């Protein structure tokens, strides 16, 4: 594939992924949207989110592929979750999103980082902001976010690490 062809192919793929995953309203309750909770976690001590909770929803794997989208909901209590500050310290992304959220296969000890397109833009929440997008989740509120990963089809469970929260473990991927 020529260099120009690969650039043009990446943009529609990113658009399709964004449209598919942005169907989760940011301001709606995950329960109202029928998102099943498969793992939970509490805020880490000293994070300012100690009384807050994290719910991880059933990951969606593209049939016959390594592409996996993981949605998660923050329920803030007593602190403010600032999604714009959840940045990767390992990889450079050219736009702010929740790039610091990783998935780890505990069995093989492989850590997966959010996907980025050819322009180094994260395929995650915070880049494409639908109407009602909540950047800062204030105490007493909740918001749902998502990240895209390439996770090997032989991986059956992962741990999701969202900065400010204890790891959410044993998330099944089918």
N, C-alpha and C positions, 0 to 999 in steps of 0.2 A: 504494500500500500504506500502510495506517495505521501510525502510530508503534508501536503495540502489536504489530501483525502482524510488522513487521520485527524486533522484539526476539525474538519467538517463533521466527521462521524461522532466525535466526542460531544459536540454541542447538543445534537438531538438526543443522545443518550442521557445527558445530564438533565435535559428538559423533561424527558419521559420519567426519570427517577424523581425529579422534583414534583411533578404533577401527581405521580402515584403516591408519594409519601406526604405531600402537603394536604391530602384529603383529611388529615386529622386536625380538626380545629384546635388552635392553640388555647383558646379561652374556654373551651368546653370541658366538662368533667369526662375523664377517661371512662368512667362507668356509664355515663350517658351515651358514649359512642360505642359501647360494647367491647371495649378492649380488656381482654382477660389479663389478670395480674399473675405472673409466673414467679416473681421474686420480689422481695422488699429489702429495704435497708434504712438505717437511721443516719442522721447527721453525725459527723465526727466531732469528738471533743475539741474545743478550741476553734471550730470553723465558723461559729456564729449561727450554725444551722442545727445545733444539738437536738432541738425538739422537732425538727422537720423530718419528713420521710420521703423516700424514693420508692416508686413502684415501677417495675419493669414489666412490659407487656410481651405477649407471645411474639418472638421474632418471626419475620417473614422472609423466607428464602425463595429466590427466583427458581422455578422448576429446572432441575438439571444443571444448576450453576452454583458458583461460590458466592454470588451476590446475596447479602443478608442485610435487611433493614431492621433496626431495633428501636422501638419507641419506648419512652420512659416518661413518667410524670413526677414532678416535684410538688410536694404539698408543704409549703413554707409555714412554720410556726415559730414565732419569736425572733425571726431573722429575715433577711432578704437574700434570695438566690439570684445572683447576677449572671445570667447566661452569657453575656458579652465578655465575661472575664474567665470563661472556661476555655482557655487557649492551650494548644499543644506546646509543650516545651521541647519536644523532640523534632518535629517537622515544621517547616515554614509553610503556612497557608497565607494566601494573599488577601483574604477577606475574613473578618471576624465571624465566627460561628462557634458551635460547641465542639471545637476541634480537639479538646483535651480529654474527651471521653473515649476510653479504650475498652476492648473486649479481650479477655485472656482465656486461652485454652489451658487450663491448669494441668491437664494430663501431659501435654507436650511442652508446656511452659512457653508457648508462642503468644506474644501480645500483638493484637491487631489494632491498627490506627484507622481513623475515618478516611474514607476514599476522598481523593481530590481529582478534579478533571485536569485536562492538559494545561489549563491556565493556573493551576495550583489553587483552585477554589474548592472548598470542602463541599461534599455532597451530604449536608447535614442541616439541622435547624439553625436559624440565625443568618443564613445567607439569603434565602428566598423568604421574605417576611409577608405572609398573607395578612389580610385585614384582621385585626384583633390579636396580632402576635404580641406576646408578653415577653419583653426583654428582661425585666426585673420582676421576679415573683415575690410580691410583698407578703408579709405575715398574714395568715388567714386565707391565702389564695393558693391556687394550683395552676400548673400549666404543663402541657405535654410537649416533649421534644423528640427528635429522632436523629439517628446516625446511620450511615451506610458503611458496610465493610465487605471485604472479600475474605470469606472464611471457608476453608477447605470443607468439602462435603463430608469428609469422614469425622469432622468434629461434631460431637453430640451435645456438649454443654459448654458454656462459657461463663466467666465472671465479668460483670460490667463494672468499671471503675469510673465514677462520676466525681470529680474533685469536690470536696466538702462533705462527702458521704462515705460511709463504710462500704466496702465492696459488696455488690449484690451477686450472690453465688448461685451456682447450679441452674443457670438459665438454659432450658432445653431448646435445641435448634433441630428442626426436622427438615 
